[in-house]
């Protein structure tokens, strides 16, 4: 075996001296706490549990009530009528002659007219 280094010798001597300071009385287990100290710990523990429960319930209630229908919802974004598919509509039998086209359907294009006069042979 090799000889121990000076640092190792010093550490062993310090640990040995510390171990000699401890006797059998100091190795006996401690008694559990009694009296008002144990009661205040329980009270603090129960009070903190109640506070956490109340905070969680308040957070859940806030989240559930914040989405109420009374608040106006934002309007959906507008779409370009040229890129959307045309809506198909069924003509109604109750239609009035002054009915207006629906805002979702594209306006009807007028029929093409010819300005030239046909020639006869």
Phi, psi and omega in degrees: 000152179273161179281140181292151180287162180298327179293318180295321178298318180294319178297317179297317180295321180292318179293321178296317179295320179293320180295328180287342179283341184267130177244181184295329180295323180285343179273353180288147182291152177284155175280147178295152180295144179228168175086204187292339181296316181294325179292319180290329177294317178296317181297317178297318181296315180293318180296320179291324177295319178295319180296319178294319180295317179295319179295319178295318179295321178295321179294317179295317179297319179297316180294322181287323183275343182286339179265034183289151182287351180292331180287135179289137178273147179293147180290146178292156180294148180288148178247152178285123184294337181286334182264345180277155180287142181291141179280135177269134180234147179262127180295136181267153179276348181261012186293144177266156182292343181256026181290145181260149178292151181288151183290345181273339181271144180290151180295146181287142178269139180290153180293148181288135179245146180259134179262352180273148181262130180290145180265144180262143181276000000 
